[in-house]
């Protein structure tokens, strides 16, 4: 027999009604494994597979943001609570200065603790630019980056869209930046200005 071997798969738990973020997190803590999902409006939204351009771009951006903000404020995993029925899993998020997340608390970070959120969009650009960025803005997160990595050698360069000035309708200011390759050697001062 050729092809992909059959792997036993456990059917995911699918809620019949919208879930609260608290219930979602408690179910995960109790051992429910939905695979790669986010909670949006109380429903589980599948997340795409992370391809090479995605994780390599995330890695380079995280290094640059670590250098700019300090490693203790930059996170590349964890649920970020947007409202009582939405918890996203941004690729990177930066904690606001002076607002510390308790590393021992069995919970999640909340939008007011976040200064910057980064979404690397290999296959999710449409959703990241619409539903997710609007929710980040409504939650009062000051800045959102949508980064579309270069996928092939002859494609356009990696594009970083910096969204600022949040409102209920989304971010009011959008500035595009071109990055070389998969953000290798990226210096955050080229987008954020001098270090604080």
N, C-alpha and C positions, 0 to 999 in steps of 0.2 A: 504494500500500500504506500502510495506517495502522498505528499501534501502535508498539511499541518496535523499533528497528532491531536486526538480528542483529549481535552482536559476537563476533568470533572468541574462543574460550575454550580455554585449555590445560587439559587434564585434570590435576587435582591428583595429586601422589604420595600414595598411601595405603599406609602400612606394613602388611605382612602379620602382623607380630608386634609386641608392645609395644616401644616405643623408650625408651631411657634419655634423660634430660634432656640429658646431654652430647652424645649422638648427634643429637638433635633440633636443638640449637644449632649443632653443626658442619655439619649438612646445610643449615641456613638460611644459615650463613656461606658455604657453597659455592655458594649461589645457588638452592636449592630454595625455591619460593614456594608455600605452601599457602593463601594468602589469609589471612583473619582467623580464626585458630585459637589454641587453647591446648592444652597437653599435660596430660592427666590420666590417671594410671595407665598411662602409656605410649602412649595413643591420642590422636589429634587430635580436639579438640572444636570445632565451628564456633562462632564468636562472632557475635552479632547485629549488624546495621547500627546505627550511631549516629545517632539521630534528634535533631532540634533540642533537645528537652527534655534529652536526655542530654548533648550536648556543652556546652550553655550552663550546665547545672548543674555539670559537671566544671570548667568555666572559673571559675565563681564560688567553688566550694569551694577550688580551687587558689589563687586570689588570697588567700582568707582564711587558708589554711594557710601560704602564703608569708609573710604578715604575722606569723603566730604563731611559726613555727619558723625562718623565714629561707629564702630562695629556694634556697640551696645544699643543703638537706635534703629538698626536696619535688619529687617526680618524677611526671609524668603519662604516662609510657610506659616500656617496658622489661619484660623477662621477670623474674619473681621466682621463684626456685627454692624449691619447697616441700619436695620430697624428690627422690630420684634418678630418679623417673618422672613428676614433676608440675612444670610451670612455668606459672604463671598470668600474665595480663596485666592487673593491676588498673588501675582508672581513675586512681587516685592512690596513691602510697605515700610514707611519710615515713621517712627514714633515722634510725636511732638516733643520739643525741648521742654524739660521740666515736668513731663507727665509720664511717669513710669508704670509699666504693666507689671503686675506682680507675677513673677515667673512660677510661683508655686500655686497660684489660684487655678482651680479646675474650672475654667470658664473660657472666655474668648476675649479678644481685644474689641473695643468699641470704636466707632467712627470718630468720636471726639478726641481719641488718643492718637489719631493718625494725621500726619502732616502732608504726606505724599504717598500715593498709591501708583504702582506700575503694573500694567498689563502688557505682556509680550504676546502679540497676536499673529501666530502662524496660520491658524485656521479659524480664529474667532474674532477677526477684526470687526465685522458688522455688529455683533452683539456687544463687543467691548466699546465701540464708538457710540452705541445707542443706549440700550437699557442699562448697562453697567455704569457708564460714565455719568449718565443722568442721575442715577441713584447715589453715586459717590458725591456728586455736587449737592444734591438735596440733603445729604447727611452732613454737609458742611466741611468735607475734606478739602483743604485749600488748593490742592494740586493733584492732577492725574496725568500720567504719561501713558500714551498708547504707542507701543514700539512694534513696528512691522519689520522683522528681520529679512535681510536678503536671503533668498531661498536657493538660488543657483548662482554659479559664477558670473553669468551674463545678465542677471536681473539688475534692476535699479538698486542703489545703495539702501542700507537699512534706514528707515525713516522713524524719527521720534517726534510725536506730536505732543507738545506741552499744553495742557489745558489748565487754565487758572480762572480766578474770579467766579466762584461757584454761586449758583442761584437755584431756585426751585425748578427752573426749566433746563438746567444743565450748566456747563461752564461757558462764560461769555467771551473768554479770550482763548484763541488757539494759535500757536506758533509752531511751524514745522522746522525740524533740524535734520540734516543728513549726517549719518554716521558711517564710518568706513567699515566694510566687512560685517561681522557679527558683533559690532561694538567693541572690537579688540582695541585696547589702548584708549578707550573713551575716558574723558576727564569731565566730571560733572560740572566743573566751573564753566565749561563751554555753554551750558544751558542755564545753570543757576547763578552764575556770576561768582564773585569772590567768596571764599569760605567765611562763615560767620565768626 
